[in-house]
Every structure is written in structure tokens, then in C-alpha cells.
Amino acid sequence: LKLLIFSNMLALSLFLGVVASSPRWDTSSFVGAEYTPWKASNQLWWHDYQAFRPDVVRELGLAKQVLGFTAVRMFLHSMLFENNPTQLMHNMRDFLGICEQVGMRAAFVFFDDCWDHSGANLSSPCVPRKGLHNGCWKASPQDWERTNVSRFQNYVSDIVGEFRNDSRVAWWEVFNEPSRSSHFSSSLRHSGFKWAVAQNPTQPVIACWDDNNDTEVVDHHQYYTPWGSDNGVFANPEKGGIVTEAGARWYQKYPADSGSPLTVLNWVSALRDNCTGSVPFVPGVMINWEVMTGHSQTRWHWGDALGSAEPPIPWHSHLFPDGTPVSFTEAAACRRYTTGIDDFIFVDTFLDVGDPNADERYLMLSEGDEYSASQTLPSNFLAELTLWPGQLGGVFELHAGSFVVHLNSTILSLSEGAGLLGKFDVSKFEGGLVLESWNMLRVRVTDKVVQLWFNPQFPDVTGGSVPPADLGHIQAMPPRLEVFATHGASEGRLSVAARKGQFRVDYMSVLPPTLYGLASDAGIFISWARRVS
């Protein structure tokens, strides 16, 4: 089975157009994100691995099915090894087996200077607080552990030595974002690199920041645009490179894109198409920080305050706990990149496709402007877009075949012909409509039901924002409106218009009406359905 995974990854590398002889380490097949189970608030979840294991099996399977991910970035912690090294490595081995079953590989991070340098406790898990990005994440090692560098030698050496020939491991990452002003962190990074390399692993050993003497592959982080053919990941073509933290969505009320998933995927796609001349290689990318929307709270921004309302669109993460993707468009674009299978019936990101130097762009609609997709819609489909209202009182219109969606100020309505099928006041839910920020609109049409989502959120699935309210029964992501239907959409196109005021549109897409996770098993959401005569 290991040979099968290696063969599959080699085939993916060939599909991505990478020349195996240069650079030394080819990371192009690694596309994914950091993974922490949604119920876990930090990397100490490994201590209670068996309790989280059912979620791990389900969530990694969804990451592969829904997103097409090929790798996950896993954070360890020095306290885990100090407590029980044998158990930690047993859990890692089991985790790698789950990855192998779904066709993914895992990378492991030993040290991290981010967030809290005190308070880590294996017996008392940290409880997240609403609005605080990574409010429970614990630096590794903690300050009280930083007595001398040598105490961590066995932690690195024993783990790398145990798995040094394991093809399920993608890379070893000695230090994530070490403090540039800490002599201890610099010494630990340098020593950790030497300890890991001394084990002669078959996987690369890397460390932040970018190119340095303690990394075999350029380890780049970027949360801004543009990405470009002169990106920092190309600092040392002989080493190759990987972007282990590749961007984030354009967050509410912020003036610019942080490198949204579609922007990053457009960049690597352009690199792949032009890698024969303009760039030395195609890097791997760990997109938008993490897989799951959950207790790490990274759906909020670094700058958000305690108690902040739920964001209309998560800043980070790809999947809600029920398995619904944060964005069906992003998920399909990622699958297209990693597998070559294109599920789009129509998509327009308004980016310069094929240009690795493309900056963030979007469609501008002034009052009276319209935009129409080029393809005719099938009768059954799922359409998705993000829109930016300029001011309260604007009127936005979406035509999806014979169905029309209106956003009139805060009232979202669905109609067909002259008949109103239903309406909903989006201001009634937390983080409902956010002005001068991105909001998500999704409509799904089948022969049995028409469903409408607006800014689907974490509490819609879990029942709350933080524990204990969010630890009850999770449900499939419910639509804001749902009506029974006796037919699909009649022939037409997907089009948008600004009937009053100004709007931006970041992307538009049409996909088959496939749902994922719990929603794929739920069928019609009877409890929300509204029969309209």
C-alpha cells in the first residue's frame, strides 16, 4: 500500500508538470492545510488521541473527497513526548495509517513560537472563547521548558529516526515561525535541524523562515498579494520550496485580500502552465491555514476581539464540522488542481487566468449593470458567489435559470416567474449581512427542492459558537430558505445585476448539485422546508 501511495504521488507530480531532476526536493504534489480535529482547541489533542480518532477518520476522508487534499500539516508538542514518547509515536503511526487509507501524506512540526508561551496542560484542555483567533494554541516548547536546548534532542531524534523511511511522511518541519529576536529559538532551530538530518531521513527537513541554513527546502509563509513569479518561495531554486502557510480569505472590514484560496490556486495553476521558463519549479501549498472550522477559532481574524460576532465567511478553514465546504467553488477548484477532474459547469474568478503575477480582481457592478455567464444552466445545479454590498438599501439580483434571488437591503427572497416562493431577513442571524465586506450566496436546484444559503456559519451546524453550546448534536448545514419543487430550473443562464447601489462580485460558479458529509445523507431538509402554494 505504501508503494501504491508513492506511485500515486509520483503520477500526481507528473500531472503537475514537474521535472523530477530539479530541484532536489519536489513538493509540487503537496496541496492541503494544517489539520486539527474540529473539537480540539490546540495541538495537545494528541494526548487524548483515541477520543478524537473517530473524528480524524471522518474528517480526513472528507478532506480527500471534498477538497482533493494530498497532504496535511500536523503540529506536535514537546510536552507530548516528555509525557509519553511511546504513546505519541504509536498515535502518529496510527494517524499515518488513516492518511494512507484515504490517499494522503502527513508532515510533522516539532516546535512553534506562535501564541501562548504558558498555560499548556495535558490534563485540562483549554476551552476556546468566542472571537479569539487561536486563543488556545500553545507555543512549543513552553517558556518553563526552555532550560536548555539539549533536553529536546530525543524528541526530534527519536521521532524522525522511527519514521525516517516512512513514505507516508511528507516532510519534517523543525520550527514554525521561530521568534527572530529569541536566541533560544534560533539555537533550538539550528540544533533541531542537525538532530533531524543526522537520522538520514528520506523526507526533507525544513524550517522557517524562507531560505536559511537550517532548512533543506525554502519554507515560505505569505498572507498578502500578489504572489508572482518572483515569490519568496523561489529564493533557492536548487533547494526547491513550499508555502507551508499560503494565504487567507479577504476578511470582513479589511482593505485587501490576504491571499484567498482561489487566488493561490490561480497562482499555482499559472506556475504549472508556465513552469518551463518563467519559474524554476512549482511549489507545494498549504492553503488557508487549516482544514476544519472548529475550536482553534481561526475563522476569526488575528485582530478580532473577545466576543466578536461570527464572521460571515471564515477567515481560515475549508470544512464545517458536518462536512459542508466553506466554499463549494474553492473546493472544486482545489480538486481540479490536484486531480485534473473539472466539475465546473461554469466558473469565473475574474482573475487573470494563466498569469502568475495576477493580483486580486473582482467584478464591479454599478447601479443598472448586469453580468451573465456564458453557459446555459442545466435543470439541476448548485450556484455560488460572493458579493460585497456597498451600502445598506442596495438591491442585488441573481437569475439562476427560471429562479430569481433578490437581496433587497436585508431581505433575501426567492421567486419563480411572478410567484414569490419565500423570503428571509438575513439580519436576524448573527453576522447576517456585512456591508463593505464579502458575503456568500448559494442556491441549489433539483427536481425536488430549491435551497438557498446566505453566509452559512459554524453555529448553524453545531448550535453554538463555543463549548459547551457547540458540543451537542451536529446537523447538516441548513439552508436559510427551502421550498419543495416539482421540477428543476427551466432553461436559462446564471446572471447578476445591481438594481440599486453598487456591488462587487469576487467569483461566480455553477456545479452539479452535490452535497457532502451529513448533508449528502440528509436529502431534503424536511424540518426547514416551506411548502408554498
C-alpha positions as CSV (number, residue, x, y, z in Angstrom):
1,L,0.0,0.0,0.0
2,K,3.0,2.3,0.7
3,L,4.2,1.6,-2.8
4,L,0.7,2.5,-4.2
5,I,0.7,5.8,-2.4
6,F,4.2,6.6,-3.7
7,S,3.1,5.7,-7.2
8,N,0.0,7.9,-6.9
9,M,2.1,10.8,-5.7
10,L,4.6,10.3,-8.5
11,A,1.8,10.3,-11.0
12,L,0.4,13.5,-9.5
13,S,3.8,15.1,-9.8
14,L,3.9,14.1,-13.4
15,F,0.4,15.5,-13.9
16,L,1.5,18.8,-12.4
17,G,4.3,19.0,-14.9
18,V,7.2,18.8,-12.6
19,V,10.7,17.8,-13.8
20,A,12.0,15.3,-11.2
21,S,15.7,16.2,-11.6
22,S,15.3,19.8,-10.4
23,P,15.1,20.9,-7.7
24,R,16.4,18.3,-5.2
25,W,13.1,18.1,-3.3
26,D,9.9,18.2,-5.4
27,T,7.0,19.5,-3.2
28,S,4.5,20.2,-6.0
29,S,2.2,17.3,-5.2
30,F,1.7,18.6,-1.6
31,V,-1.6,20.5,-1.5
32,G,-3.5,20.7,1.8
33,A,-3.6,22.6,5.1
34,E,-2.9,22.3,8.8
35,Y,-5.2,19.7,10.5
36,T,-6.6,19.8,14.0
37,P,-9.9,17.9,14.7
38,W,-12.7,20.4,14.9
39,K,-13.4,19.6,18.6
40,A,-9.7,20.2,19.6
41,S,-8.5,23.6,20.6
42,N,-4.8,23.1,20.1
43,Q,-2.1,20.6,19.3
44,L,-2.3,18.8,22.7
45,W,-5.3,16.8,21.3
46,W,-2.7,14.0,20.6
47,H,-2.7,13.3,24.3
48,D,-6.3,12.1,24.0
49,Y,-5.9,10.6,20.6
50,Q,-8.3,7.7,20.9
51,A,-11.2,10.1,21.9
52,F,-10.6,12.1,18.7
53,R,-9.8,9.2,16.4
54,P,-13.4,8.7,15.0
55,D,-13.4,12.4,14.0
56,V,-10.0,12.0,12.5
57,V,-11.2,9.2,10.3
58,R,-14.3,11.1,9.1
59,E,-12.6,14.5,8.7
60,L,-9.5,13.2,6.7
61,G,-11.9,11.3,4.5
62,L,-13.9,14.4,3.8
63,A,-10.7,16.4,3.2
64,K,-9.8,14.0,0.5
65,Q,-13.3,13.6,-1.0
66,V,-14.4,17.3,-0.9
67,L,-11.1,19.2,-1.2
68,G,-8.9,16.7,-3.0
69,F,-6.1,17.4,-0.5
70,T,-3.0,15.3,-0.8
71,A,-1.2,16.3,2.5
72,V,-1.9,17.6,5.9
73,R,0.4,19.6,8.2
74,M,0.4,18.3,11.7
75,F,1.7,20.1,14.8
76,L,3.2,18.1,17.7
77,H,4.2,19.5,21.1
78,S,7.3,18.9,23.2
79,M,5.1,18.2,26.3
80,L,3.5,15.2,24.5
81,F,6.9,13.5,24.0
82,E,8.0,14.4,27.5
83,N,4.9,12.8,28.9
84,N,4.8,9.5,27.0
85,P,7.1,9.2,23.9
86,T,6.0,5.6,23.2
87,Q,2.3,6.6,23.1
88,L,2.9,9.6,21.0
89,M,4.7,7.6,18.3
90,H,2.1,4.9,18.5
91,N,-0.6,7.5,17.8
92,M,1.4,9.0,15.0
93,R,1.7,5.6,13.4
94,D,-2.0,5.1,13.6
95,F,-2.6,8.5,12.2
96,L,-0.4,7.8,9.3
97,G,-2.3,4.6,8.7
98,I,-5.5,6.7,8.4
99,C,-3.8,9.0,6.0
100,E,-2.7,6.1,3.9
101,Q,-6.2,4.7,3.7
102,V,-7.5,8.0,2.2
103,G,-4.5,8.6,0.0
104,M,-2.8,11.5,1.8
105,R,0.5,12.1,3.5
106,A,1.3,14.0,6.7
107,A,4.0,16.4,7.6
108,F,5.0,17.0,11.3
109,V,6.0,20.2,13.0
110,F,8.1,19.9,16.2
111,F,8.5,23.5,17.5
112,D,6.4,26.6,17.3
113,D,6.7,30.1,18.8
114,C,3.2,31.2,18.0
115,W,0.7,32.2,20.6
116,D,0.7,31.3,24.3
117,H,4.1,30.5,25.9
118,S,2.5,29.4,29.1
119,G,-0.6,27.5,30.3
120,A,-0.3,24.3,28.3
121,N,-1.9,21.5,30.3
122,L,-2.3,17.9,29.2
123,S,-4.9,17.0,31.8
124,S,-7.1,20.1,31.5
125,P,-7.8,21.1,27.9
126,C,-8.1,24.8,27.1
127,V,-11.6,25.9,26.4
128,P,-11.9,28.4,23.5
129,R,-13.5,31.8,23.9
130,K,-15.7,33.4,21.3
131,G,-13.9,35.7,18.9
132,L,-10.3,34.9,19.9
133,H,-8.3,33.6,16.9
134,N,-6.1,30.6,18.1
135,G,-6.9,31.6,21.7
136,C,-5.8,28.1,22.9
137,W,-2.8,27.5,20.7
138,K,0.3,26.7,22.8
139,A,3.9,27.5,21.9
140,S,6.2,24.5,21.8
141,P,8.3,24.4,23.9
142,Q,6.6,26.4,26.7
143,D,8.7,29.0,28.4
144,W,9.1,26.9,31.5
145,E,10.6,24.1,29.4
146,R,13.2,26.4,27.9
147,T,16.0,25.5,30.3
148,N,18.5,24.1,27.7
149,V,18.3,23.1,24.1
150,S,19.7,19.6,24.5
151,R,16.7,18.4,26.5
152,F,14.8,18.3,23.2
153,Q,17.3,16.1,21.3
154,N,15.5,12.8,21.9
155,Y,12.1,14.4,21.0
156,V,13.4,15.2,17.5
157,S,15.9,12.3,17.0
158,D,13.6,9.5,18.2
159,I,10.6,10.5,16.2
160,V,12.5,11.2,12.9
161,G,14.5,8.0,13.4
162,E,11.4,6.0,13.9
163,F,9.7,7.2,10.7
164,R,12.7,8.2,8.6
165,N,11.9,5.7,5.8
166,D,8.1,6.0,6.0
167,S,6.8,7.2,2.7
168,R,3.6,8.3,4.4
169,V,5.5,11.2,5.9
170,A,5.7,14.2,3.6
171,W,8.4,16.3,5.4
172,W,9.8,17.1,8.9
173,E,9.3,20.7,10.0
174,V,11.7,21.6,12.8
175,F,10.4,25.1,13.7
176,N,7.3,27.0,12.7
177,E,7.8,30.8,12.8
178,P,10.6,31.0,15.4
179,S,11.0,34.3,17.0
180,R,13.6,36.3,15.2
181,S,14.6,38.0,18.5
182,S,15.0,34.8,20.6
183,H,18.5,33.4,20.9
184,F,17.0,30.2,22.4
185,S,14.6,29.7,19.4
186,S,17.5,30.3,17.0
187,S,19.6,27.7,18.8
188,L,16.8,25.2,19.0
189,R,16.1,25.5,15.3
190,H,19.7,25.0,14.4
191,S,20.1,22.1,16.8
192,G,16.8,20.5,15.8
193,F,17.8,20.6,12.2
194,K,21.1,18.9,12.9
195,W,19.4,16.2,15.0
196,A,16.8,15.5,12.3
197,V,19.2,15.4,9.4
198,A,21.5,13.1,11.4
199,Q,18.8,10.4,11.2
200,N,19.2,10.4,7.4
201,P,15.5,10.6,6.7
202,T,14.1,10.0,3.2
203,Q,11.9,13.1,3.7
204,P,13.1,16.7,3.6
205,V,13.8,18.6,6.8
206,I,12.6,22.2,6.8
207,A,12.2,25.2,9.0
208,C,11.1,28.9,8.8
209,W,11.9,31.5,7.8
210,D,12.2,31.2,4.0
211,D,15.7,30.1,2.9
212,N,18.1,29.7,5.8
213,N,21.0,27.4,6.9
214,D,18.6,25.2,8.8
215,T,16.3,24.1,6.0
216,E,16.6,21.7,3.1
217,V,13.6,23.3,1.3
218,V,12.7,27.0,1.3
219,D,9.8,27.3,3.8
220,H,7.7,30.3,2.9
221,H,4.7,31.9,4.5
222,Q,2.6,34.6,2.8
223,Y,-0.6,36.4,3.7
224,Y,-0.8,39.1,1.0
225,T,-1.0,39.6,-2.7
226,P,0.3,39.5,-5.4
227,W,2.0,36.1,-5.4
228,G,4.1,36.4,-8.6
229,S,6.8,34.6,-10.4
230,D,9.4,36.3,-8.2
231,N,7.8,35.0,-5.0
232,G,10.0,34.3,-1.9
233,V,9.4,30.6,-2.3
234,F,11.8,30.7,-5.3
235,A,14.7,32.1,-3.2
236,N,16.9,29.0,-3.7
237,P,15.9,27.0,-6.9
238,E,18.4,24.2,-6.0
239,K,16.6,23.5,-2.7
240,G,13.1,24.0,-4.1
241,G,10.4,25.4,-1.9
242,I,7.0,25.0,-0.3
243,V,4.5,27.6,1.0
244,T,3.5,26.0,4.3
245,E,1.1,28.8,5.1
246,A,-0.4,30.0,1.9
247,G,-2.8,32.9,2.4
248,A,-6.2,33.5,3.9
249,R,-9.5,34.9,2.7
250,W,-10.2,38.6,2.3
251,Y,-11.6,39.2,5.8
252,Q,-14.5,41.5,6.7
253,K,-13.7,45.2,7.0
254,Y,-10.1,44.7,5.9
255,P,-8.9,46.7,2.9
256,A,-7.2,43.9,0.9
257,D,-7.1,40.2,0.2
258,S,-4.8,38.1,2.3
259,G,-4.3,35.5,-0.5
260,S,-7.6,33.7,-0.7
261,P,-7.7,30.1,-1.8
262,L,-8.9,30.9,-5.3
263,T,-6.1,33.5,-5.7
264,V,-3.5,30.9,-4.5
265,L,-4.9,28.2,-6.8
266,N,-4.9,30.6,-9.7
267,W,-1.2,31.3,-8.9
268,V,0.0,27.7,-8.7
269,S,-2.1,26.8,-11.8
270,A,-0.4,29.6,-13.7
271,L,3.0,28.4,-12.5
272,R,2.3,24.9,-13.6
273,D,1.3,26.0,-17.0
274,N,4.4,28.2,-17.4
275,C,7.0,26.3,-15.4
276,T,9.1,25.6,-18.5
277,G,10.5,29.1,-18.4
278,S,9.3,31.7,-16.0
279,V,9.8,29.8,-12.8
280,P,12.2,27.1,-11.7
281,F,9.6,24.8,-10.1
282,V,6.0,24.5,-8.9
283,P,5.8,24.7,-5.1
284,G,3.5,22.8,-2.8
285,V,1.0,24.9,-0.9
286,M,-0.7,24.5,2.4
287,I,-3.8,26.7,1.7
288,N,-5.7,28.9,4.1
289,W,-4.2,27.5,7.3
290,E,-6.4,24.7,8.4
291,V,-8.8,22.0,7.2
292,M,-11.6,22.2,9.8
293,T,-13.7,25.1,11.1
294,G,-13.7,24.5,14.8
295,H,-12.3,25.2,18.3
296,S,-9.0,26.7,17.1
297,Q,-11.2,29.7,16.3
298,T,-9.2,30.7,13.2
299,R,-12.4,31.6,11.5
300,W,-11.9,34.9,13.3
301,H,-9.1,37.2,12.3
302,W,-5.9,37.8,14.3
303,G,-7.2,41.3,15.1
304,D,-10.7,40.3,16.3
305,A,-11.6,41.0,20.0
306,L,-13.1,38.7,22.6
307,G,-16.9,38.4,22.0
308,S,-16.7,39.3,18.3
309,A,-19.7,38.2,16.2
310,E,-19.5,35.1,13.9
311,P,-17.8,36.2,10.7
312,P,-20.0,36.0,7.5
313,I,-17.3,33.9,5.9
314,P,-14.5,32.2,7.9
315,W,-11.1,33.8,7.6
316,H,-9.4,30.4,7.7
317,S,-10.6,26.8,7.3
318,H,-12.2,24.7,4.5
319,L,-14.8,22.4,6.0
320,F,-17.6,22.9,8.6
321,P,-18.0,20.1,11.1
322,D,-20.8,18.5,9.2
323,G,-18.6,18.2,6.1
324,T,-20.0,21.1,4.1
325,P,-17.2,23.1,2.4
326,V,-16.9,26.7,3.4
327,S,-16.9,27.4,-0.4
328,F,-18.0,24.8,-3.0
329,T,-16.2,26.9,-5.5
330,E,-12.9,26.8,-3.7
331,A,-13.3,23.0,-3.1
332,A,-14.0,22.3,-6.7
333,A,-11.0,24.5,-7.8
334,C,-8.8,22.6,-5.4
335,R,-10.0,19.2,-6.7
336,R,-9.4,20.4,-10.2
337,Y,-5.9,21.3,-9.4
338,T,-4.9,18.1,-7.6
339,T,-6.8,15.6,-9.7
340,G,-7.3,17.2,-13.1
341,I,-11.1,16.5,-12.9
342,D,-13.1,19.6,-13.6
343,D,-16.6,19.6,-12.1
344,F,-17.4,23.2,-13.0
345,I,-20.3,23.8,-15.4
346,F,-19.2,27.4,-15.2
347,V,-16.8,29.4,-13.2
348,D,-15.4,33.0,-13.3
349,T,-13.0,34.2,-10.7
350,F,-12.4,37.5,-12.6
351,L,-8.6,36.8,-12.1
352,D,-6.1,36.9,-14.9
353,V,-6.0,33.1,-15.5
354,G,-2.6,31.9,-16.6
355,D,-0.7,34.9,-15.2
356,P,1.3,34.0,-12.1
357,N,1.7,37.8,-11.4
358,A,-2.1,38.4,-11.4
359,D,-3.3,40.5,-8.5
360,E,-6.7,40.2,-6.8
361,R,-9.5,41.3,-9.0
362,Y,-13.3,41.2,-8.9
363,L,-16.4,42.2,-10.8
364,M,-17.6,45.8,-10.2
365,L,-21.4,46.3,-10.6
366,S,-22.7,49.9,-10.6
367,E,-26.4,50.6,-10.4
368,G,-28.0,49.1,-13.6
369,D,-25.1,46.9,-14.5
370,E,-25.6,43.2,-15.3
371,Y,-23.3,40.3,-15.9
372,S,-24.2,37.0,-17.4
373,A,-22.5,33.6,-17.5
374,S,-21.7,32.2,-21.0
375,Q,-23.1,28.7,-20.4
376,T,-26.7,27.7,-20.3
377,L,-27.7,26.2,-17.0
378,P,-28.8,22.6,-16.6
379,S,-32.1,21.9,-14.8
380,N,-30.3,20.8,-11.7
381,F,-27.3,22.7,-10.3
382,L,-25.6,24.4,-7.4
383,A,-24.6,28.1,-8.0
384,E,-22.4,30.1,-5.6
385,L,-21.0,33.6,-5.5
386,T,-19.6,36.1,-3.0
387,L,-20.9,39.7,-3.1
388,W,-19.8,42.9,-1.5
389,P,-22.7,45.4,-0.8
390,G,-21.5,49.0,-0.9
391,Q,-24.2,50.3,1.4
392,L,-27.5,49.4,3.2
393,G,-30.5,49.7,0.9
394,G,-28.9,48.2,-2.1
395,V,-30.8,45.7,-4.3
396,F,-28.9,42.7,-5.8
397,E,-30.5,40.3,-8.2
398,L,-29.4,36.8,-9.1
399,H,-31.0,34.9,-12.0
400,A,-30.5,31.1,-11.9
401,G,-32.4,29.7,-14.8
402,S,-36.1,30.3,-14.1
403,F,-35.4,31.2,-10.4
404,V,-34.6,34.7,-9.2
405,V,-33.0,35.6,-5.9
406,H,-33.3,39.2,-4.6
407,L,-31.3,40.8,-1.8
408,N,-33.2,44.0,-1.1
409,S,-31.4,45.7,1.8
410,T,-31.5,42.7,4.3
411,I,-34.5,40.8,2.8
412,L,-33.5,37.7,0.9
413,S,-36.2,36.4,-1.4
414,L,-36.7,33.6,-3.8
415,S,-39.2,33.7,-6.7
416,E,-40.0,32.0,-10.0
417,G,-41.8,34.0,-12.6
418,A,-44.3,36.3,-10.9
419,G,-44.6,34.0,-7.8
420,L,-42.8,34.6,-4.5
421,L,-41.6,31.3,-3.1
422,G,-40.2,32.6,0.2
423,K,-38.2,35.3,1.9
424,F,-36.0,35.7,4.9
425,D,-34.5,38.6,6.8
426,V,-30.7,38.0,6.9
427,S,-30.2,40.5,9.7
428,K,-32.0,38.0,12.1
429,F,-28.9,35.9,12.5
430,E,-25.5,36.8,13.9
431,G,-23.1,38.2,11.3
432,G,-26.0,38.2,8.8
433,L,-25.3,40.9,6.2
434,V,-22.0,42.7,6.5
435,L,-21.6,45.9,4.4
436,E,-18.4,46.7,2.6
437,S,-17.3,43.1,3.1
438,W,-17.7,39.8,1.4
439,N,-20.9,37.8,1.9
440,M,-21.7,34.3,0.4
441,L,-24.8,33.4,-1.5
442,R,-25.5,29.8,-2.7
443,V,-28.6,28.3,-4.4
444,R,-29.2,24.7,-5.1
445,V,-31.9,23.5,-7.6
446,T,-33.0,19.9,-8.1
447,D,-36.2,18.3,-9.3
448,K,-37.4,18.0,-5.7
449,V,-36.2,21.1,-3.9
450,V,-34.8,24.6,-4.2
451,Q,-32.5,25.6,-1.4
452,L,-30.9,29.0,-0.6
453,W,-28.0,29.7,1.8
454,F,-26.7,33.1,2.8
455,N,-23.5,33.3,4.9
456,P,-23.7,29.7,6.3
457,Q,-22.0,29.6,9.6
458,F,-20.4,27.3,12.2
459,P,-23.3,27.7,14.8
460,D,-25.8,26.7,12.1
461,V,-24.2,23.2,12.3
462,T,-23.2,23.0,15.9
463,G,-25.8,25.0,17.8
464,G,-23.3,27.4,19.3
465,S,-20.0,29.3,18.8
466,V,-18.0,27.8,21.7
467,P,-18.3,24.9,24.2
468,P,-20.4,23.7,25.8
469,A,-23.1,25.1,23.5
470,D,-21.5,23.7,20.3
471,L,-20.8,20.2,21.6
472,G,-24.3,18.7,21.2
473,H,-25.6,17.0,18.1
474,I,-24.2,18.5,14.9
475,Q,-26.6,18.7,11.9
476,A,-26.3,19.2,8.2
477,M,-25.8,22.8,7.2
478,P,-29.4,24.1,7.0
479,P,-30.5,26.5,4.2
480,R,-31.9,29.9,5.0
481,L,-34.8,29.1,2.6
482,E,-36.0,25.8,1.2
483,V,-39.1,25.0,-0.9
484,F,-40.4,21.9,-2.4
485,A,-40.3,21.7,-6.2
486,T,-41.9,19.6,-8.9
487,H,-39.3,20.4,-11.5
488,G,-35.8,21.8,-11.9
489,A,-34.9,25.1,-13.4
490,S,-36.1,25.9,-16.9
491,E,-33.5,26.8,-19.4
492,G,-31.6,30.0,-18.7
493,R,-28.3,31.4,-17.6
494,L,-26.7,32.5,-14.4
495,S,-26.7,36.3,-14.2
496,V,-26.3,39.0,-11.6
497,A,-27.4,42.6,-11.6
498,A,-27.1,45.7,-9.3
499,R,-30.7,47.1,-9.4
500,K,-29.9,49.7,-6.8
501,G,-26.5,50.8,-5.4
502,Q,-23.1,49.2,-6.1
503,F,-21.8,45.7,-5.5
504,R,-18.7,43.7,-6.1
505,V,-18.6,40.0,-7.0
506,D,-15.5,38.0,-6.2
507,Y,-16.4,34.8,-8.1
508,M,-19.4,33.0,-9.6
509,S,-19.7,29.3,-10.2
510,V,-22.1,26.6,-11.3
511,L,-21.6,23.0,-10.2
512,P,-23.6,19.8,-10.1
513,P,-25.9,19.9,-7.0
514,T,-23.8,17.5,-5.0
515,L,-23.8,17.9,-1.2
516,Y,-21.2,16.5,1.2
517,G,-20.9,15.0,4.7
518,L,-24.1,14.9,6.7
519,A,-25.9,16.9,4.0
520,S,-25.3,14.2,1.5
521,D,-27.1,11.7,3.7
522,A,-29.9,14.1,4.8
523,G,-31.6,14.6,1.4
524,I,-34.3,17.2,1.7
525,F,-34.2,19.2,4.9
526,I,-37.8,18.5,5.9
527,S,-37.6,20.4,9.1
528,W,-36.7,23.6,7.3
529,A,-38.8,23.0,4.1
530,R,-41.5,25.5,3.3
531,R,-44.3,24.4,1.0
532,V,-45.5,27.4,-0.9
533,S,-48.8,27.3,-2.7
